[in-house]
Amino acid sequence: MKKGENLVIVGCGGVGAPAAMLSRKLMPGVNITLIRAEDRFIVR
């Protein structure tokens, strides 16, 4: 991926969170968004 592009990862329970962390290490110039389900909607 090129610098400035967006990567959206849906799900955090299985491999979503590790994939997001690894993606951030391998592609530091890419914007990463992690979407996960929560009981209460919290903006982080």
C-alpha positions in Angstrom: 0.0 0.0 0.0 1.1 3.6 -0.6 1.7 6.2 2.0 -1.6 8.0 2.9 -3.9 5.2 1.9 -6.5 3.8 4.4 -6.7 0.3 5.7 -9.9 -0.8 7.5 -9.9 -3.9 9.7 -13.3 -5.3 10.9 -13.3 -7.4 14.0 -11.0 -7.5 17.0 -11.7 -10.9 18.6 -9.7 -13.3 16.5 -6.9 -11.9 14.5 -8.1 -8.3 13.9 -6.1 -6.7 16.7 -2.8 -8.5 15.9 -3.3 -7.7 12.2 -3.8 -4.0 13.0 -0.7 -4.0 15.2 1.4 -5.8 12.6 0.1 -3.6 9.8 1.1 -0.5 11.8 4.7 -1.8 12.1 5.0 -2.9 8.5 3.2 0.1 6.9 3.8 3.1 9.1 2.5 5.6 6.5 -0.9 3.9 6.1 -3.9 5.1 8.1 -5.4 2.1 10.0 -8.9 1.9 11.3 -10.0 -0.9 13.6 -13.8 -1.5 13.8 -15.0 -3.5 16.8 -18.3 -4.3 18.5 -18.9 -2.9 22.0 -21.8 -2.8 24.4 -21.5 0.9 24.7 -20.4 3.2 21.9 -17.2 4.9 22.9 -15.1 7.1 20.6 -11.4 6.4 21.1 
